[in-house]
Amino acid sequence: MAKEDMMLKLGSWAFLIGIVIALIVGLYQAYTIESADIAPFLEGDGGWVAWILAITGAIVGILAFFGKGTITEKEVPAFLMAGIALVVMYGVFQGIKLTPYIGALLAGISMSLAIFVAPAVGILAIKAIWDIGKEA
């Protein structure tokens, strides 16, 4: 029982840390997108932060895959839809040039959240396909 509690806490903390890092990085990314003299953060010196987000997202996905994380079996379809929406949202906001900082803010935050959520979505999508195949 103690090991399950530890895995649940690990999943909860990984999810929370990933979201917080993604939001902070997204805000800074928005600033670098708008500044002409600074290279966009995640494309320049901040590439390692993208790896941290992706690895944290993979941890969340793996824990949820084995039923040990914060994403329960009932929440998987909603999580997959929300994750797909985030990835699509980044694609839409990437080229939008709205008034100063609004387009960059939407692009920066959606990009960092998409980097965090995409590995978890991929892992849980594989699990969903596997479960569908088992039932047939």
Steps between C-alpha positions, in 0.01 A plus 500: 500500500785739578654444156169591328476817708856590402425443129183709525695781667773474235237523226330795669825688552624426148175631354498811718869577440457448126204738481677769707822475298301505175313815602813683615694397190203594282493849646873543445469351151235764424745770605777360280264462204414871518860617553676532167847496655453174699469153344182316607584322825403142420670521161825642637666459837187357663489176303585308816181633661299343218667167581407538868139569402492203264655262754261620771209444261629151424516422873139615539398285201685189617353524850152544353565209262552269796211652697728656760474868404248774540320424173246228572351257247184712478700818439712361213257590216460857631877531546562379146253752358647784708852402398409493133334840542821642653715368217259638239476829692877543474485442124228762463659764723850454360443727201253748648632851542245671722554824684829514687556207728156335464592278205841427651343425838257250346775342289754481784270347758335259258843387372640424844179327611499297177861391560402387850175325410597340165702207645222415747239521224709273278547239771133503602390487134704182456336357813153594369569330166633195682189482721272533197690220325476272804120531512451385143 
